[in-house]
């Protein structure tokens, strides 16, 4: 069982199973065509995802697509801040509110947004320096470290690895040390192997198959499984919206190998898949297999 996660002074464990991270895209160019630049809509979507079973709401203002230009830092901040404020006011009085994840890689954006709220900083930039780790330490937020190579918004489709798992081992060793040296508690770290980011289909499939190797770090592992290109490659499905069946299969694979958090668009599908796996295996046997 992964260790508990510390964020904003709250401990979160995984004894009842993996956590579901629901996606809210505050942009109009998401690859899955499910975003809007509308704070009111984003809050309604967050509330809906919570009602459907999401434990974490991940809000992002910029698409990760490399065939779209980057937006400015000011524009990203302007999209995020109203939603963070609405989120805190809406869920602040709840006894068990969902965690709020801020999806950005830019330190200037994190510095502007984290004082207003945010339990997790979802850094898709690969933590090239310690600035985001220091900001998380100051504000008590957890840091999600994703493996990638190079700058976001730039295609790295040509990248290949002699041994992708060895690459992940070395990368996470370095980044965990960097984050802890910046003052962040190890209990506030989450690892993300970065499915589809600077990886080929074969690399992604290797990560799924050997995910348990990453348990040597004794940290929660997030799998960003939802509607990924690797699924399209395996199934021959070009439209991401049509990849939910493949997403469910990746969820089962990750769950059986001890992933702690799944980032998804379809929260109902994820909740039902997790519940079914637990029932089929039996709660105690599932926990034993993932301890």
C-alpha positions as CSV (number, residue, x, y, z in Angstrom):
1,X,0.0,0.0,0.0
2,X,1.5,3.4,-0.9
3,X,2.3,5.7,2.0
4,X,-0.1,8.5,2.9
5,X,0.1,11.8,1.1
6,X,0.6,15.0,3.0
7,X,-0.8,18.2,1.6
8,X,-2.0,21.4,3.3
9,X,-1.6,19.7,6.6
10,X,-4.0,16.8,5.7
11,X,-2.9,13.2,5.4
12,X,-4.6,11.1,2.7
13,X,-4.2,7.3,2.6
14,X,-5.1,4.7,0.0
15,X,-6.5,1.9,2.2
16,X,-9.9,2.1,0.5
17,X,-8.3,1.9,-3.0
18,X,-6.8,4.3,-5.5
19,X,-7.9,7.9,-5.8
20,X,-9.5,9.3,-8.9
21,X,-8.3,12.6,-10.3
22,X,-11.0,14.2,-12.5
23,X,-9.9,16.6,-15.3
24,X,-11.2,20.1,-15.8
25,X,-9.8,21.9,-18.8
26,X,-10.1,25.6,-18.7
27,X,-9.2,25.9,-22.3
28,X,-10.8,25.4,-25.7
29,X,-8.1,23.2,-27.4
30,X,-8.1,20.0,-25.2
31,X,-7.3,16.9,-27.3
32,X,-10.5,15.3,-25.9
33,X,-12.6,18.4,-26.8
34,X,-14.0,18.8,-23.2
35,X,-12.8,22.2,-22.1
36,X,-14.1,25.8,-22.0
37,X,-12.6,29.1,-21.0
38,X,-15.4,29.8,-18.6
39,X,-14.8,29.9,-14.8
40,X,-18.5,29.3,-14.0
41,X,-18.6,26.2,-16.2
42,X,-15.3,25.0,-14.7
43,X,-16.7,25.1,-11.2
44,X,-19.9,23.3,-12.3
45,X,-17.8,20.7,-13.9
46,X,-15.7,20.3,-10.8
47,X,-18.8,19.8,-8.7
48,X,-20.2,17.3,-11.1
49,X,-16.9,15.3,-11.1
50,X,-17.0,15.3,-7.3
51,X,-20.5,14.0,-7.3
52,X,-19.5,11.3,-9.8
53,X,-16.7,10.1,-7.4
54,X,-13.6,12.1,-8.0
55,X,-11.3,12.5,-5.0
56,X,-9.1,15.1,-6.7
57,X,-10.0,17.8,-9.2
58,X,-7.2,18.7,-11.6
59,X,-7.6,22.1,-13.2
60,X,-5.5,23.3,-16.1
61,X,-5.6,26.4,-18.2
62,X,-3.3,25.3,-21.0
63,X,-3.5,22.3,-23.3
64,X,-0.5,20.0,-23.4
65,X,-0.9,19.6,-27.1
66,X,2.3,20.4,-29.0
67,X,0.5,21.5,-32.1
68,X,-0.9,24.6,-30.3
69,X,1.0,27.7,-29.3
70,X,1.6,28.3,-25.6
71,X,-0.5,30.9,-23.9
72,X,1.1,33.7,-21.8
73,X,1.7,33.4,-18.1
74,X,-0.7,36.3,-17.5
75,X,-3.4,34.5,-19.5
76,X,-2.9,31.2,-17.7
77,X,-3.0,33.0,-14.3
78,X,-6.2,34.9,-15.4
79,X,-7.9,31.6,-16.3
80,X,-6.9,29.7,-13.1
81,X,-7.4,32.3,-10.3
82,X,-11.2,32.7,-10.6
83,X,-11.7,28.9,-10.6
84,X,-9.5,28.4,-7.6
85,X,-11.3,31.1,-5.7
86,X,-14.7,29.6,-6.6
87,X,-13.5,26.2,-5.7
88,X,-12.2,27.2,-2.3
89,X,-15.5,29.1,-1.5
90,X,-17.6,26.2,-2.7
91,X,-15.9,23.3,-1.0
92,X,-14.3,25.1,2.0
93,X,-17.0,24.3,4.4
94,X,-17.2,20.6,3.5
95,X,-16.1,18.0,6.0
96,X,-14.3,16.0,3.3
97,X,-13.7,18.3,0.3
98,X,-12.0,17.1,-2.8
99,X,-8.3,17.9,-3.3
100,X,-7.6,20.7,-5.8
101,X,-4.7,20.0,-8.2
102,X,-3.2,23.0,-10.1
103,X,-1.9,21.8,-13.5
104,X,0.9,24.1,-14.5
105,X,4.7,23.8,-15.0
106,X,5.5,27.5,-14.9
107,X,6.9,28.7,-11.5
108,X,5.4,32.2,-12.1
109,X,1.9,30.8,-12.5
110,X,2.3,28.5,-9.4
111,X,3.6,31.5,-7.4
112,X,0.5,33.5,-8.3
113,X,-2.0,30.8,-7.8
114,X,-0.9,28.7,-4.8
115,X,-1.5,31.4,-2.2
116,X,-5.2,31.3,-3.1
117,X,-5.5,27.5,-2.9
118,X,-4.4,24.2,-4.4
119,X,-3.5,21.0,-2.6
120,X,-1.3,19.6,-5.4
121,X,0.9,21.2,-8.0
122,X,0.8,19.0,-11.1
123,X,4.1,19.8,-12.8
124,X,4.2,18.5,-16.3
125,X,7.5,20.2,-17.0
126,X,9.8,17.5,-15.4
127,X,11.0,19.7,-12.6
128,X,14.1,21.2,-14.4
129,X,15.0,23.2,-11.3
130,X,13.8,23.5,-7.7
131,X,11.5,26.5,-8.0
132,X,8.2,24.7,-8.0
133,X,9.4,22.4,-5.2
134,X,10.2,25.5,-3.1
135,X,6.8,27.0,-3.8
136,X,5.1,23.8,-2.7
137,X,7.1,23.8,0.5
138,X,6.2,27.4,1.3
139,X,2.5,26.9,0.7
140,X,2.1,23.3,2.0
141,X,1.1,21.8,-1.3
142,X,2.1,18.4,-2.6
143,X,4.2,18.2,-5.7
144,X,3.5,15.8,-8.6
145,X,6.7,15.1,-10.5
146,X,6.1,13.9,-14.1
147,X,8.8,12.3,-16.2
148,X,9.4,14.0,-19.5
149,X,12.3,15.4,-21.6
150,X,12.7,19.0,-22.8
151,X,10.2,21.8,-22.6
152,X,6.4,21.4,-22.6
153,X,4.5,22.4,-25.7
154,X,7.4,21.1,-27.8
155,X,7.0,17.7,-29.6
156,X,9.5,15.0,-28.5
157,X,8.0,12.2,-30.6
158,X,11.5,11.3,-31.8
159,X,12.8,10.4,-28.3
160,X,13.7,6.7,-27.7
161,X,15.3,5.0,-24.7
162,X,17.6,2.0,-24.5
163,X,15.8,1.1,-21.2
164,X,12.8,3.3,-20.3
165,X,12.5,1.9,-16.8
166,X,16.2,2.6,-16.1
167,X,15.6,6.1,-17.4
168,X,12.7,6.6,-15.0
169,X,14.7,5.2,-12.1
170,X,17.5,7.7,-12.6
171,X,15.1,10.6,-13.3
172,X,13.1,10.1,-10.2
173,X,16.1,9.6,-8.0
174,X,17.4,13.0,-9.2
175,X,14.1,14.9,-8.9
176,X,13.2,13.5,-5.5
177,X,16.6,14.6,-4.2
178,X,16.1,18.0,-5.8
179,X,12.6,18.5,-4.2
180,X,13.7,17.4,-0.8
181,X,16.8,19.7,-0.9
182,X,14.4,22.5,-1.6
183,X,12.6,21.9,1.7
184,X,9.7,19.7,0.5
185,X,8.8,16.8,2.7
186,X,9.1,13.4,0.9
187,X,5.6,12.6,2.1
188,X,4.4,15.5,-0.1
189,X,5.6,13.9,-3.4
190,X,3.8,12.0,-6.1
191,X,5.4,10.3,-9.1
192,X,4.0,10.2,-12.6
193,X,5.8,8.2,-15.3
194,X,4.5,10.5,-18.0
195,X,2.6,8.2,-20.3
196,X,2.7,9.6,-23.9
197,X,5.2,12.4,-23.0
198,X,8.4,12.0,-24.9
199,X,7.7,8.3,-25.3
200,X,6.9,5.8,-28.0
201,X,4.0,3.3,-27.9
202,X,6.5,0.5,-26.9
203,X,7.9,2.7,-24.1
204,X,4.4,3.3,-22.7
205,X,3.5,-0.4,-22.8
206,X,6.8,-1.2,-21.0
207,X,5.9,1.2,-18.2
208,X,2.5,-0.3,-17.8
209,X,4.0,-3.8,-17.6
210,X,6.8,-2.9,-15.2
211,X,5.1,-0.2,-13.1
212,X,5.7,-2.1,-9.9
213,X,9.4,-1.4,-10.3
214,X,8.7,2.3,-9.3
215,X,7.5,1.1,-5.8
216,X,11.1,1.1,-4.7
217,X,10.7,4.9,-4.1
218,X,7.9,4.2,-1.6
219,X,5.8,7.1,-3.0
220,X,2.3,7.2,-4.5
221,X,2.3,6.7,-8.3
222,X,-0.1,8.6,-10.5
223,X,-1.0,7.1,-13.9
224,X,-2.4,9.6,-16.4
225,X,-4.2,6.9,-18.4
226,X,-7.1,8.7,-19.9
227,X,-7.7,8.4,-23.7
228,X,-3.9,8.4,-24.4
229,X,-2.3,8.0,-27.8
230,X,-0.9,4.7,-26.8
231,X,-4.4,3.4,-26.5
232,X,-5.2,4.8,-29.9
233,X,-2.1,3.1,-31.3
234,X,-3.0,-0.3,-29.8
235,X,-6.7,-0.1,-30.8
236,X,-6.4,1.9,-34.0
237,X,-8.8,4.5,-32.7
238,X,-7.9,8.1,-33.8
239,X,-10.7,9.9,-31.8
240,X,-9.6,10.3,-28.2
241,X,-13.2,10.4,-27.0
242,X,-13.7,6.8,-28.2
243,X,-10.8,5.4,-26.1
244,X,-12.6,4.9,-22.8
245,X,-12.7,1.1,-23.1
246,X,-8.9,1.1,-23.5
247,X,-8.6,3.6,-20.6
248,X,-10.5,1.1,-18.4
249,X,-8.1,-1.6,-19.4
250,X,-5.1,0.6,-18.5
251,X,-6.7,1.4,-15.2
252,X,-7.0,-2.3,-14.3
253,X,-3.4,-2.9,-15.3
254,X,-2.3,0.0,-13.2
255,X,-4.4,-0.9,-10.2
256,X,-3.1,-4.5,-10.1
257,X,0.4,-3.1,-10.2
258,X,-0.2,-0.7,-7.3
259,X,-0.9,2.7,-8.8
260,X,-2.4,5.0,-6.2
261,X,-4.0,7.8,-8.4
262,X,-5.6,7.7,-11.8
263,X,-6.1,10.9,-13.9
264,X,-9.2,10.5,-16.0
265,X,-11.8,12.3,-18.0
266,X,-14.6,9.8,-17.4
267,X,-14.9,9.6,-13.6
268,X,-17.9,7.3,-13.6
269,X,-16.1,4.7,-15.7
270,X,-13.1,4.9,-13.4
271,X,-15.1,4.6,-10.2
272,X,-17.1,1.6,-11.5
273,X,-13.9,-0.1,-12.8
274,X,-12.1,0.3,-9.5
275,X,-15.1,-1.0,-7.6
276,X,-15.4,-4.1,-9.8
277,X,-11.7,-5.0,-9.5
278,X,-11.9,-4.7,-5.7
279,X,-15.0,-6.9,-5.6
280,X,-13.6,-9.5,-8.0
281,X,-10.3,-9.7,-6.0
282,X,-11.8,-9.3,-2.6
283,X,-10.9,-6.2,-0.6
284,X,-8.4,-7.9,1.7
285,X,-6.7,-9.7,-1.2
286,X,-6.5,-6.5,-3.2
287,X,-4.9,-4.7,-0.3
288,X,-2.4,-7.5,0.2
289,X,-1.4,-7.5,-3.4
290,X,-0.7,-3.8,-3.4
291,X,1.1,-3.5,-0.1
